[in-house]
């Protein structure tokens, strides 16, 4: 069943879902691109990256994220 088989409400929901997926992709790219400037930036970035990494289940992405968490812990210990 494709979007052309939906009624008007279904087509709207499909369109909104596609638009939100596009927004989510742009946000994810921006979050990964940014270099945090302090504790708050670092924590916000990690909080935003965590769910997709965990949900994806890719071992390489999980390992890279774990490295970022370790770097965050080290920065916290240094008081940054």
N, C-alpha and C positions, 0 to 999 in steps of 0.2 A: 504494500500500500504506500503510495507516494503522496506528496503534498497536494498534488492535483486531485486526489480522491477525497480530500478533507472538505468539510463545509467551511464557511467563512471564518467561524471561530477557530477551527482547527488550523486553517491557513495562517491566521494571526498568531496563534501560539507557536507554530512552527517558525514563522518569521522572527518572532521575539526570541525564541530559543537560539536561532542561528546568530542573531545580532548579539546576544549575550555571550555566546561562545567566542565571537570575534573580539569582544571587549576583554573577556578573560584572557585570551591569547596575547593581546597587546599589553595588558597589565603584567602578565607573567614575564614577557620579554623585558619590559621596563624594570621590573623588580630585579631580575637577574643581571641586567646591565649596570645598574647603579652600584657605586662603591659607597658603602656607609661612611658617614662622617663622624659618627659617635655612637654611644651605647643605644640610644633610642632608635636611630636609623638601623643599626645592626639587628636589634631585637625585632623591629617591625618587619624587616626584610626576611629574617628567618621564620617568623610566624607566617608570612605569606607564602614562602616557598615550601614549608613542611607538608601541608595536605596533598598537593599534587605529587610530590616526590614519594610520599608514603603510599598513596593510592596507585601510582604507576607501578611500583614494585620492582623497578629496574635496579639491580644490584649496584651498577656503576653510579647511578644518580644518588642512591642511598649512601654509598660510600663517600661521594663528593660532599653531600650534605652533612654527613657525620664529621668530615674534616672541617667544614665551616662551623659546626657546633663546637668542636674542640678549640678552634681559633677564638670563638666567642668566649668560651670558658677561660682561656688564657688571658684574653684582654680584660675580662672581669677581675681576674686575680691581680693583674697589673694596675687595676683601678681606672681603666679607660673605657 
